[in-house]
Every structure is written in C-alpha cells, then in structure tokens.
Amino acid sequence: MYSCHVKAFERANIRAVIDHAGITVGYRTPDARVGEIGCSFYHGADDALALPPDQLCLDDVDAVAISEVMADLAYVVSG
C-alpha cells in the first residue's frame, strides 16, 4: 500500500508530495475511493525521497506545477 506519491518538476527545481489515506497496489475495486488527501511542495527535484524540512509556500511554487498537481489530485479522487 502506498500512502504518498512524489512528482518532480525539474525545470522549476521543486517536487510535490501528495499524501493520502492509501492506495493498494495490484488490487482496487471500481468503487474504491482515496480518503484524505493533501499536497506539499519542496525545493529540489533530484532526490524524491530525501525531503528538506521546510515546505514551500504556494506563492513560491511554479504555476504550471500547481496546475499539474491539481489535475493529478482531481484524477485520483475521482476514482
């Protein structure tokens, strides 16, 4: 089961971490829904697993990155 996904934006040198209640690998019923979901942005796109301690404010995040993450979130919560 995964409880987060990381998406790197190399041009903007940031990455998004999408936290959720969990997605089971290899088994998902058609009516399965992802529970609680959230997103944080961090500096650096090179090492997705080593997160710096400080999150970025949305004002400091590239608009394209925010738009792509919003589209991803909409897709995930739609089932």
PDB file of N, CA, C and O in Angstrom, chain B, residues numbered from 101:
ATOM      1  N   MET B 101       0.845  -1.169   0.000  1.00  0.00           N
ATOM      2  CA  MET B 101       0.000   0.000   0.000  1.00  0.00           C
ATOM      3  C   MET B 101       0.895   1.239   0.000  1.00  0.00           C
ATOM      4  O   MET B 101       1.888   1.307   0.724  1.00  0.00           O
ATOM      5  N   TYR B 102       0.528   2.196  -0.812  1.00  0.00           N
ATOM      6  CA  TYR B 102       1.240   3.475  -0.857  1.00  0.00           C
ATOM      7  C   TYR B 102       0.424   4.531  -0.130  1.00  0.00           C
ATOM      8  O   TYR B 102      -0.797   4.591  -0.280  1.00  0.00           O
ATOM      9  N   SER B 103       1.091   5.357   0.650  1.00  0.00           N
ATOM     10  CA  SER B 103       0.391   6.446   1.333  1.00  0.00           C
ATOM     11  C   SER B 103       0.861   7.813   0.859  1.00  0.00           C
ATOM     12  O   SER B 103       0.400   8.838   1.362  1.00  0.00           O
ATOM     13  N   CYS B 104       1.786   7.836  -0.115  1.00  0.00           N
ATOM     14  CA  CYS B 104       2.169   9.114  -0.726  1.00  0.00           C
ATOM     15  C   CYS B 104       2.766   8.850  -2.100  1.00  0.00           C
ATOM     16  O   CYS B 104       3.241   7.755  -2.399  1.00  0.00           O
ATOM     17  N   HIS B 105       2.726   9.878  -2.915  1.00  0.00           N
ATOM     18  CA  HIS B 105       3.355   9.858  -4.228  1.00  0.00           C
ATOM     19  C   HIS B 105       4.160  11.146  -4.365  1.00  0.00           C
ATOM     20  O   HIS B 105       3.782  12.184  -3.821  1.00  0.00           O
ATOM     21  N   VAL B 106       5.261  11.072  -5.088  1.00  0.00           N
ATOM     22  CA  VAL B 106       6.131  12.231  -5.287  1.00  0.00           C
ATOM     23  C   VAL B 106       6.218  12.520  -6.774  1.00  0.00           C
ATOM     24  O   VAL B 106       6.402  11.615  -7.588  1.00  0.00           O
ATOM     25  N   LYS B 107       6.082  13.796  -7.118  1.00  0.00           N
ATOM     26  CA  LYS B 107       6.177  14.209  -8.515  1.00  0.00           C
ATOM     27  C   LYS B 107       7.213  15.322  -8.600  1.00  0.00           C
ATOM     28  O   LYS B 107       7.075  16.360  -7.952  1.00  0.00           O
ATOM     29  N   ALA B 108       8.252  15.101  -9.402  1.00  0.00           N
ATOM     30  CA  ALA B 108       9.331  16.084  -9.544  1.00  0.00           C
ATOM     31  C   ALA B 108       9.074  17.003 -10.731  1.00  0.00           C
ATOM     32  O   ALA B 108       8.583  16.572 -11.774  1.00  0.00           O
ATOM     33  N   PHE B 109       9.411  18.267 -10.554  1.00  0.00           N
ATOM     34  CA  PHE B 109       9.342  19.275 -11.604  1.00  0.00           C
ATOM     35  C   PHE B 109      10.752  19.837 -11.761  1.00  0.00           C
ATOM     36  O   PHE B 109      11.139  20.786 -11.079  1.00  0.00           O
ATOM     37  N   GLU B 110      11.510  19.232 -12.673  1.00  0.00           N
ATOM     38  CA  GLU B 110      12.927  19.567 -12.809  1.00  0.00           C
ATOM     39  C   GLU B 110      13.159  21.005 -13.243  1.00  0.00           C
ATOM     40  O   GLU B 110      14.069  21.651 -12.724  1.00  0.00           O
ATOM     41  N   ARG B 111      12.378  21.529 -14.169  1.00  0.00           N
ATOM     42  CA  ARG B 111      12.577  22.909 -14.636  1.00  0.00           C
ATOM     43  C   ARG B 111      12.396  23.916 -13.509  1.00  0.00           C
ATOM     44  O   ARG B 111      13.102  24.923 -13.458  1.00  0.00           O
ATOM     45  N   ALA B 112      11.463  23.656 -12.615  1.00  0.00           N
ATOM     46  CA  ALA B 112      11.204  24.563 -11.501  1.00  0.00           C
ATOM     47  C   ALA B 112      12.035  24.205 -10.272  1.00  0.00           C
ATOM     48  O   ALA B 112      12.046  24.950  -9.293  1.00  0.00           O
ATOM     49  N   ASN B 113      12.731  23.067 -10.318  1.00  0.00           N
ATOM     50  CA  ASN B 113      13.548  22.574  -9.204  1.00  0.00           C
ATOM     51  C   ASN B 113      12.737  22.416  -7.914  1.00  0.00           C
ATOM     52  O   ASN B 113      13.173  22.812  -6.833  1.00  0.00           O
ATOM     53  N   ILE B 114      11.566  21.837  -8.058  1.00  0.00           N
ATOM     54  CA  ILE B 114      10.721  21.544  -6.899  1.00  0.00           C
ATOM     55  C   ILE B 114      10.118  20.156  -7.079  1.00  0.00           C
ATOM     56  O   ILE B 114      10.185  19.568  -8.158  1.00  0.00           O
ATOM     57  N   ARG B 115       9.536  19.650  -6.012  1.00  0.00           N
ATOM     58  CA  ARG B 115       8.773  18.407  -6.097  1.00  0.00           C
ATOM     59  C   ARG B 115       7.541  18.521  -5.220  1.00  0.00           C
ATOM     60  O   ARG B 115       7.528  19.208  -4.198  1.00  0.00           O
ATOM     61  N   ALA B 116       6.519  17.828  -5.654  1.00  0.00           N
ATOM     62  CA  ALA B 116       5.264  17.783  -4.923  1.00  0.00           C
ATOM     63  C   ALA B 116       5.164  16.432  -4.235  1.00  0.00           C
ATOM     64  O   ALA B 116       5.503  15.400  -4.813  1.00  0.00           O
ATOM     65  N   VAL B 117       4.698  16.452  -3.002  1.00  0.00           N
ATOM     66  CA  VAL B 117       4.443  15.216  -2.270  1.00  0.00           C
ATOM     67  C   VAL B 117       2.947  15.161  -1.993  1.00  0.00           C
ATOM     68  O   VAL B 117       2.401  15.994  -1.270  1.00  0.00           O
ATOM     69  N   ILE B 118       2.302  14.170  -2.580  1.00  0.00           N
ATOM     70  CA  ILE B 118       0.870  14.000  -2.409  1.00  0.00           C
ATOM     71  C   ILE B 118       0.653  12.906  -1.374  1.00  0.00           C
ATOM     72  O   ILE B 118       0.992  11.745  -1.602  1.00  0.00           O
ATOM     73  N   ASP B 119       0.089  13.286  -0.239  1.00  0.00           N
ATOM     74  CA  ASP B 119      -0.206  12.351   0.850  1.00  0.00           C
ATOM     75  C   ASP B 119      -1.676  11.950   0.779  1.00  0.00           C
ATOM     76  O   ASP B 119      -2.543  12.781   0.508  1.00  0.00           O
ATOM     77  N   HIS B 120      -1.943  10.683   1.022  1.00  0.00           N
ATOM     78  CA  HIS B 120      -3.326  10.206   1.007  1.00  0.00           C
ATOM     79  C   HIS B 120      -3.475   9.045   1.981  1.00  0.00           C
ATOM     80  O   HIS B 120      -2.499   8.566   2.559  1.00  0.00           O
ATOM     81  N   ALA B 121      -4.706   8.610   2.146  1.00  0.00           N
ATOM     82  CA  ALA B 121      -5.006   7.554   3.113  1.00  0.00           C
ATOM     83  C   ALA B 121      -4.495   6.189   2.671  1.00  0.00           C
ATOM     84  O   ALA B 121      -4.429   5.267   3.484  1.00  0.00           O
ATOM     85  N   GLY B 122      -4.136   6.043   1.413  1.00  0.00           N
ATOM     86  CA  GLY B 122      -3.563   4.782   0.956  1.00  0.00           C
ATOM     87  C   GLY B 122      -4.210   4.243  -0.295  1.00  0.00           C
ATOM     88  O   GLY B 122      -5.431   4.266  -0.453  1.00  0.00           O
ATOM     89  N   ILE B 123      -3.352   3.754  -1.188  1.00  0.00           N
ATOM     90  CA  ILE B 123      -3.797   3.093  -2.413  1.00  0.00           C
ATOM     91  C   ILE B 123      -3.142   1.719  -2.427  1.00  0.00           C
ATOM     92  O   ILE B 123      -1.920   1.604  -2.335  1.00  0.00           O
ATOM     93  N   THR B 124      -3.954   0.692  -2.543  1.00  0.00           N
ATOM     94  CA  THR B 124      -3.447  -0.670  -2.554  1.00  0.00           C
ATOM     95  C   THR B 124      -2.867  -0.993  -3.931  1.00  0.00           C
ATOM     96  O   THR B 124      -3.476  -0.694  -4.958  1.00  0.00           O
ATOM     97  N   VAL B 125      -1.710  -1.594  -3.938  1.00  0.00           N
ATOM     98  CA  VAL B 125      -1.043  -1.961  -5.183  1.00  0.00           C
ATOM     99  C   VAL B 125      -1.610  -3.279  -5.693  1.00  0.00           C
ATOM    100  O   VAL B 125      -1.692  -4.258  -4.951  1.00  0.00           O
ATOM    101  N   GLY B 126      -1.999  -3.298  -6.962  1.00  0.00           N
ATOM    102  CA  GLY B 126      -2.438  -4.524  -7.586  1.00  0.00           C
ATOM    103  C   GLY B 126      -3.877  -4.918  -7.328  1.00  0.00           C
ATOM    104  O   GLY B 126      -4.375  -5.847  -7.964  1.00  0.00           O
ATOM    105  N   TYR B 127      -4.556  -4.250  -6.426  1.00  0.00           N
ATOM    106  CA  TYR B 127      -5.946  -4.594  -6.163  1.00  0.00           C
ATOM    107  C   TYR B 127      -6.707  -3.326  -5.839  1.00  0.00           C
ATOM    108  O   TYR B 127      -6.412  -2.641  -4.859  1.00  0.00           O
ATOM    109  N   ARG B 128      -7.677  -3.025  -6.660  1.00  0.00           N
ATOM    110  CA  ARG B 128      -8.508  -1.854  -6.412  1.00  0.00           C
ATOM    111  C   ARG B 128      -9.874  -2.113  -7.015  1.00  0.00           C
ATOM    112  O   ARG B 128      -9.992  -2.371  -8.213  1.00  0.00           O
ATOM    113  N   THR B 129     -10.873  -2.048  -6.213  1.00  0.00           N
ATOM    114  CA  THR B 129     -12.226  -2.256  -6.708  1.00  0.00           C
ATOM    115  C   THR B 129     -12.684  -1.004  -7.459  1.00  0.00           C
ATOM    116  O   THR B 129     -12.187   0.090  -7.194  1.00  0.00           O
ATOM    117  N   PRO B 130     -13.619  -1.154  -8.384  1.00  0.00           N
ATOM    118  CA  PRO B 130     -14.073   0.003  -9.163  1.00  0.00           C
ATOM    119  C   PRO B 130     -14.662   1.127  -8.314  1.00  0.00           C
ATOM    120  O   PRO B 130     -14.615   2.293  -8.707  1.00  0.00           O
ATOM    121  N   ASP B 131     -15.216   0.782  -7.154  1.00  0.00           N
ATOM    122  CA  ASP B 131     -15.818   1.808  -6.312  1.00  0.00           C
ATOM    123  C   ASP B 131     -14.878   2.300  -5.213  1.00  0.00           C
ATOM    124  O   ASP B 131     -15.301   3.045  -4.329  1.00  0.00           O
ATOM    125  N   ALA B 132     -13.614   1.896  -5.258  1.00  0.00           N
ATOM    126  CA  ALA B 132     -12.643   2.320  -4.244  1.00  0.00           C
ATOM    127  C   ALA B 132     -12.391   3.821  -4.351  1.00  0.00           C
ATOM    128  O   ALA B 132     -12.269   4.356  -5.453  1.00  0.00           O
ATOM    129  N   ARG B 133     -12.316   4.478  -3.240  1.00  0.00           N
ATOM    130  CA  ARG B 133     -12.054   5.914  -3.194  1.00  0.00           C
ATOM    131  C   ARG B 133     -10.856   6.153  -2.291  1.00  0.00           C
ATOM    132  O   ARG B 133     -10.655   5.460  -1.293  1.00  0.00           O
ATOM    133  N   VAL B 134     -10.072   7.145  -2.665  1.00  0.00           N
ATOM    134  CA  VAL B 134      -8.953   7.561  -1.825  1.00  0.00           C
ATOM    135  C   VAL B 134      -9.536   8.466  -0.753  1.00  0.00           C
ATOM    136  O   VAL B 134     -10.322   9.364  -1.055  1.00  0.00           O
ATOM    137  N   GLY B 135      -9.153   8.234   0.498  1.00  0.00           N
ATOM    138  CA  GLY B 135      -9.680   9.037   1.601  1.00  0.00           C
ATOM    139  C   GLY B 135      -9.041  10.414   1.656  1.00  0.00           C
ATOM    140  O   GLY B 135      -8.982  11.122   0.651  1.00  0.00           O
ATOM    141  N   GLU B 136      -8.575  10.780   2.808  1.00  0.00           N
ATOM    142  CA  GLU B 136      -7.963  12.088   2.992  1.00  0.00           C
ATOM    143  C   GLU B 136      -6.789  12.263   2.041  1.00  0.00           C
ATOM    144  O   GLU B 136      -6.034  11.325   1.784  1.00  0.00           O
ATOM    145  N   ILE B 137      -6.647  13.479   1.524  1.00  0.00           N
ATOM    146  CA  ILE B 137      -5.579  13.745   0.569  1.00  0.00           C
ATOM    147  C   ILE B 137      -5.025  15.146   0.797  1.00  0.00           C
ATOM    148  O   ILE B 137      -5.770  16.063   1.142  1.00  0.00           O
ATOM    149  N   GLY B 138      -3.727  15.311   0.605  1.00  0.00           N
ATOM    150  CA  GLY B 138      -3.089  16.604   0.770  1.00  0.00           C
ATOM    151  C   GLY B 138      -1.840  16.686  -0.077  1.00  0.00           C
ATOM    152  O   GLY B 138      -1.371  15.676  -0.601  1.00  0.00           O
ATOM    153  N   CYS B 139      -1.303  17.877  -0.212  1.00  0.00           N
ATOM    154  CA  CYS B 139      -0.121  18.061  -1.045  1.00  0.00           C
ATOM    155  C   CYS B 139       0.789  19.113  -0.426  1.00  0.00           C
ATOM    156  O   CYS B 139       0.325  20.127   0.093  1.00  0.00           O
ATOM    157  N   SER B 140       2.092  18.855  -0.490  1.00  0.00           N
ATOM    158  CA  SER B 140       3.114  19.794  -0.040  1.00  0.00           C
ATOM    159  C   SER B 140       4.155  19.918  -1.136  1.00  0.00           C
ATOM    160  O   SER B 140       4.372  18.982  -1.905  1.00  0.00           O
ATOM    161  N   PHE B 141       4.796  21.072  -1.204  1.00  0.00           N
ATOM    162  CA  PHE B 141       5.847  21.310  -2.188  1.00  0.00           C
ATOM    163  C   PHE B 141       7.160  21.589  -1.472  1.00  0.00           C
ATOM    164  O   PHE B 141       7.183  22.205  -0.407  1.00  0.00           O
ATOM    165  N   TYR B 142       8.269  21.120  -2.080  1.00  0.00           N
ATOM    166  CA  TYR B 142       9.602  21.268  -1.504  1.00  0.00           C
ATOM    167  C   TYR B 142      10.596  21.669  -2.583  1.00  0.00           C
ATOM    168  O   TYR B 142      10.383  21.389  -3.762  1.00  0.00           O
ATOM    169  N   HIS B 143      11.695  22.332  -2.176  1.00  0.00           N
ATOM    170  CA  HIS B 143      12.787  22.638  -3.097  1.00  0.00           C
ATOM    171  C   HIS B 143      13.484  21.359  -3.515  1.00  0.00           C
ATOM    172  O   HIS B 143      13.545  20.397  -2.750  1.00  0.00           O
ATOM    173  N   GLY B 144      14.005  21.351  -4.722  1.00  0.00           N
ATOM    174  CA  GLY B 144      14.817  20.241  -5.211  1.00  0.00           C
ATOM    175  C   GLY B 144      13.989  19.179  -5.892  1.00  0.00           C
ATOM    176  O   GLY B 144      12.970  18.730  -5.368  1.00  0.00           O
ATOM    177  N   ALA B 145      14.444  18.779  -7.073  1.00  0.00           N
ATOM    178  CA  ALA B 145      13.741  17.751  -7.825  1.00  0.00           C
ATOM    179  C   ALA B 145      14.604  16.516  -8.025  1.00  0.00           C
ATOM    180  O   ALA B 145      14.203  15.587  -8.726  1.00  0.00           O
ATOM    181  N   ASP B 146      15.792  16.495  -7.412  1.00  0.00           N
ATOM    182  CA  ASP B 146      16.738  15.426  -7.703  1.00  0.00           C
ATOM    183  C   ASP B 146      16.539  14.161  -6.885  1.00  0.00           C
ATOM    184  O   ASP B 146      16.668  13.068  -7.436  1.00  0.00           O
ATOM    185  N   ASP B 147      16.234  14.255  -5.613  1.00  0.00           N
ATOM    186  CA  ASP B 147      16.084  13.075  -4.754  1.00  0.00           C
ATOM    187  C   ASP B 147      14.701  13.096  -4.123  1.00  0.00           C
ATOM    188  O   ASP B 147      14.485  13.763  -3.111  1.00  0.00           O
ATOM    189  N   ALA B 148      13.772  12.373  -4.716  1.00  0.00           N
ATOM    190  CA  ALA B 148      12.376  12.437  -4.294  1.00  0.00           C
ATOM    191  C   ALA B 148      12.143  11.933  -2.878  1.00  0.00           C
ATOM    192  O   ALA B 148      11.150  12.313  -2.257  1.00  0.00           O
ATOM    193  N   LEU B 149      13.017  11.095  -2.348  1.00  0.00           N
ATOM    194  CA  LEU B 149      12.776  10.520  -1.026  1.00  0.00           C
ATOM    195  C   LEU B 149      13.402  11.328   0.117  1.00  0.00           C
ATOM    196  O   LEU B 149      12.977  11.194   1.265  1.00  0.00           O
ATOM    197  N   ALA B 150      14.383  12.144  -0.172  1.00  0.00           N
ATOM    198  CA  ALA B 150      15.036  12.943   0.875  1.00  0.00           C
ATOM    199  C   ALA B 150      14.421  14.336   0.886  1.00  0.00           C
ATOM    200  O   ALA B 150      14.859  15.223   0.153  1.00  0.00           O
ATOM    201  N   LEU B 151      13.411  14.523   1.714  1.00  0.00           N
ATOM    202  CA  LEU B 151      12.706  15.801   1.750  1.00  0.00           C
ATOM    203  C   LEU B 151      13.350  16.772   2.723  1.00  0.00           C
ATOM    204  O   LEU B 151      13.680  16.395   3.847  1.00  0.00           O
ATOM    205  N   PRO B 152      13.535  18.031   2.301  1.00  0.00           N
ATOM    206  CA  PRO B 152      14.024  19.032   3.238  1.00  0.00           C
ATOM    207  C   PRO B 152      12.940  19.310   4.279  1.00  0.00           C
ATOM    208  O   PRO B 152      11.770  19.003   4.051  1.00  0.00           O
ATOM    209  N   PRO B 153      13.315  19.880   5.401  1.00  0.00           N
ATOM    210  CA  PRO B 153      12.337  20.070   6.485  1.00  0.00           C
ATOM    211  C   PRO B 153      11.296  21.144   6.219  1.00  0.00           C
ATOM    212  O   PRO B 153      10.223  21.121   6.821  1.00  0.00           O
ATOM    213  N   ASP B 154      11.588  22.077   5.335  1.00  0.00           N
ATOM    214  CA  ASP B 154      10.681  23.214   5.146  1.00  0.00           C
ATOM    215  C   ASP B 154       9.867  23.095   3.863  1.00  0.00           C
ATOM    216  O   ASP B 154      10.414  22.911   2.775  1.00  0.00           O
ATOM    217  N   GLN B 155       8.562  23.203   4.012  1.00  0.00           N
ATOM    218  CA  GLN B 155       7.682  23.206   2.857  1.00  0.00           C
ATOM    219  C   GLN B 155       7.716  24.581   2.211  1.00  0.00           C
ATOM    220  O   GLN B 155       8.000  25.580   2.872  1.00  0.00           O
ATOM    221  N   LEU B 156       7.426  24.626   0.921  1.00  0.00           N
ATOM    222  CA  LEU B 156       7.315  25.895   0.220  1.00  0.00           C
ATOM    223  C   LEU B 156       5.911  26.457   0.388  1.00  0.00           C
ATOM    224  O   LEU B 156       4.943  25.704   0.500  1.00  0.00           O
ATOM    225  N   CYS B 157       5.804  27.769   0.405  1.00  0.00           N
ATOM    226  CA  CYS B 157       4.505  28.430   0.349  1.00  0.00           C
ATOM    227  C   CYS B 157       4.016  28.355  -1.093  1.00  0.00           C
ATOM    228  O   CYS B 157       4.830  28.333  -2.016  1.00  0.00           O
ATOM    229  N   LEU B 158       2.722  28.316  -1.297  1.00  0.00           N
ATOM    230  CA  LEU B 158       2.203  28.242  -2.654  1.00  0.00           C
ATOM    231  C   LEU B 158       2.642  29.425  -3.505  1.00  0.00           C
ATOM    232  O   LEU B 158       2.766  29.293  -4.722  1.00  0.00           O
ATOM    233  N   ASP B 159       2.876  30.569  -2.892  1.00  0.00           N
ATOM    234  CA  ASP B 159       3.360  31.737  -3.637  1.00  0.00           C
ATOM    235  C   ASP B 159       4.722  31.478  -4.271  1.00  0.00           C
ATOM    236  O   ASP B 159       5.079  32.134  -5.250  1.00  0.00           O
ATOM    237  N   ASP B 160       5.487  30.531  -3.729  1.00  0.00           N
ATOM    238  CA  ASP B 160       6.829  30.221  -4.223  1.00  0.00           C
ATOM    239  C   ASP B 160       6.859  29.030  -5.178  1.00  0.00           C
ATOM    240  O   ASP B 160       7.933  28.598  -5.596  1.00  0.00           O
ATOM    241  N   VAL B 161       5.691  28.501  -5.525  1.00  0.00           N
ATOM    242  CA  VAL B 161       5.611  27.324  -6.385  1.00  0.00           C
ATOM    243  C   VAL B 161       5.197  27.753  -7.790  1.00  0.00           C
ATOM    244  O   VAL B 161       4.298  28.576  -7.962  1.00  0.00           O
ATOM    245  N   ASP B 162       5.861  27.186  -8.780  1.00  0.00           N
ATOM    246  CA  ASP B 162       5.571  27.449 -10.177  1.00  0.00           C
ATOM    247  C   ASP B 162       4.104  27.148 -10.489  1.00  0.00           C
ATOM    248  O   ASP B 162       3.581  26.112 -10.079  1.00  0.00           O
ATOM    249  N   ALA B 163       3.450  28.043 -11.207  1.00  0.00           N
ATOM    250  CA  ALA B 163       2.026  27.881 -11.518  1.00  0.00           C
ATOM    251  C   ALA B 163       1.745  26.620 -12.333  1.00  0.00           C
ATOM    252  O   ALA B 163       0.699  25.993 -12.159  1.00  0.00           O
ATOM    253  N   VAL B 164       2.662  26.244 -13.214  1.00  0.00           N
ATOM    254  CA  VAL B 164       2.477  25.021 -14.009  1.00  0.00           C
ATOM    255  C   VAL B 164       2.491  23.799 -13.094  1.00  0.00           C
ATOM    256  O   VAL B 164       1.689  22.882 -13.272  1.00  0.00           O
ATOM    257  N   ALA B 165       3.396  23.782 -12.120  1.00  0.00           N
ATOM    258  CA  ALA B 165       3.460  22.660 -11.177  1.00  0.00           C
ATOM    259  C   ALA B 165       2.160  22.557 -10.389  1.00  0.00           C
ATOM    260  O   ALA B 165       1.624  21.462 -10.216  1.00  0.00           O
ATOM    261  N   ILE B 166       1.655  23.678  -9.914  1.00  0.00           N
ATOM    262  CA  ILE B 166       0.390  23.660  -9.165  1.00  0.00           C
ATOM    263  C   ILE B 166      -0.732  23.134 -10.051  1.00  0.00           C
ATOM    264  O   ILE B 166      -1.538  22.317  -9.606  1.00  0.00           O
ATOM    265  N   SER B 167      -0.792  23.586 -11.283  1.00  0.00           N
ATOM    266  CA  SER B 167      -1.838  23.150 -12.200  1.00  0.00           C
ATOM    267  C   SER B 167      -1.761  21.645 -12.461  1.00  0.00           C
ATOM    268  O   SER B 167      -2.785  20.962 -12.453  1.00  0.00           O
ATOM    269  N   GLU B 168      -0.563  21.130 -12.691  1.00  0.00           N
ATOM    270  CA  GLU B 168      -0.415  19.694 -12.940  1.00  0.00           C
ATOM    271  C   GLU B 168      -0.797  18.864 -11.725  1.00  0.00           C
ATOM    272  O   GLU B 168      -1.441  17.824 -11.859  1.00  0.00           O
ATOM    273  N   VAL B 169      -0.405  19.319 -10.541  1.00  0.00           N
ATOM    274  CA  VAL B 169      -0.752  18.583  -9.326  1.00  0.00           C
ATOM    275  C   VAL B 169      -2.256  18.623  -9.077  1.00  0.00           C
ATOM    276  O   VAL B 169      -2.838  17.623  -8.658  1.00  0.00           O
ATOM    277  N   MET B 170      -2.887  19.757  -9.328  1.00  0.00           N
ATOM    278  CA  MET B 170      -4.339  19.849  -9.167  1.00  0.00           C
ATOM    279  C   MET B 170      -5.047  18.868 -10.111  1.00  0.00           C
ATOM    280  O   MET B 170      -6.024  18.229  -9.722  1.00  0.00           O
ATOM    281  N   ALA B 171      -4.556  18.751 -11.341  1.00  0.00           N
ATOM    282  CA  ALA B 171      -5.138  17.794 -12.287  1.00  0.00           C
ATOM    283  C   ALA B 171      -4.946  16.367 -11.793  1.00  0.00           C
ATOM    284  O   ALA B 171      -5.859  15.547 -11.891  1.00  0.00           O
ATOM    285  N   ASP B 172      -3.749  16.063 -11.255  1.00  0.00           N
ATOM    286  CA  ASP B 172      -3.493  14.734 -10.707  1.00  0.00           C
ATOM    287  C   ASP B 172      -4.414  14.435  -9.536  1.00  0.00           C
ATOM    288  O   ASP B 172      -4.968  13.340  -9.437  1.00  0.00           O
ATOM    289  N   LEU B 173      -4.578  15.413  -8.647  1.00  0.00           N
ATOM    290  CA  LEU B 173      -5.441  15.216  -7.479  1.00  0.00           C
ATOM    291  C   LEU B 173      -6.896  14.977  -7.915  1.00  0.00           C
ATOM    292  O   LEU B 173      -7.579  14.113  -7.366  1.00  0.00           O
ATOM    293  N   ALA B 174      -7.349  15.730  -8.881  1.00  0.00           N
ATOM    294  CA  ALA B 174      -8.719  15.546  -9.382  1.00  0.00           C
ATOM    295  C   ALA B 174      -8.906  14.143  -9.946  1.00  0.00           C
ATOM    296  O   ALA B 174      -9.947  13.519  -9.744  1.00  0.00           O
ATOM    297  N   TYR B 175      -7.890  13.650 -10.654  1.00  0.00           N
ATOM    298  CA  TYR B 175      -7.956  12.303 -11.218  1.00  0.00           C
ATOM    299  C   TYR B 175      -7.989  11.247 -10.114  1.00  0.00           C
ATOM    300  O   TYR B 175      -8.778  10.304 -10.183  1.00  0.00           O
ATOM    301  N   VAL B 176      -7.145  11.398  -9.106  1.00  0.00           N
ATOM    302  CA  VAL B 176      -7.073  10.411  -8.029  1.00  0.00           C
ATOM    303  C   VAL B 176      -8.360  10.363  -7.237  1.00  0.00           C
ATOM    304  O   VAL B 176      -8.858   9.275  -6.948  1.00  0.00           O
ATOM    305  N   VAL B 177      -8.915  11.507  -6.879  1.00  0.00           N
ATOM    306  CA  VAL B 177     -10.134  11.490  -6.060  1.00  0.00           C
ATOM    307  C   VAL B 177     -11.372  11.096  -6.856  1.00  0.00           C
ATOM    308  O   VAL B 177     -12.398  10.754  -6.268  1.00  0.00           O
ATOM    309  N   SER B 178     -11.292  11.141  -8.184  1.00  0.00           N
ATOM    310  CA  SER B 178     -12.448  10.758  -8.980  1.00  0.00           C
ATOM    311  C   SER B 178     -12.640   9.243  -9.040  1.00  0.00           C
ATOM    312  O   SER B 178     -13.679   8.752  -9.481  1.00  0.00           O
ATOM    313  N   GLY B 179     -11.602   8.503  -8.582  1.00  0.00           N
ATOM    314  CA  GLY B 179     -11.717   7.051  -8.551  1.00  0.00           C
ATOM    315  C   GLY B 179     -11.243   6.450  -9.828  1.00  0.00           C
ATOM    316  O   GLY B 179     -11.267   5.229  -9.982  1.00  0.00           O
TER     317      GLY B 179
END
